[in-house]
Amino acid sequence: MSRKIVASATACFGVAVILSGLYRYFMEPGGTSGLWFGLVMGVLALLASLLQITRIWLAGDLLAMVVASFVGGWFCYENLAKGKHELRMYLMIFLSAVELGVLVVSWARRKKTVG
């Protein structure tokens, strides 16, 4: 898997997180915290994508893994512990899992070709 594909997947994930925060802000009362969560996590994912594309792979991949784990974990907590069941939450859990899968496959292929 090329680095451009990994960086593109991370950028798409960041945009999706930002859009999720915007959706929460406009569609639910008191959605300001969701907006800030989406903006901060989305911007961090976009920063990770920028690091990945500028060949600072380790920092970009680690930041992307932290962001995807945090976003997926938070939405799992909201969904399971608090009982909020929304399509947006399921979508963010799915996208977090896909992002982590892309990063793991990228790392595995890179280790396989090196070793």
ABEGO torsion letter per residue (X at the ends): XBAAAAAAAAAAAAAAAAAAAAAAAAABBGAAAAAAAAAAAAAAAAAAAAAAAAGBAAAAAAAAAAAAAAAAAAAAAAAAAAGBBBAAAAAAAAAAAAAAAAAAAAAAAAAAAAX
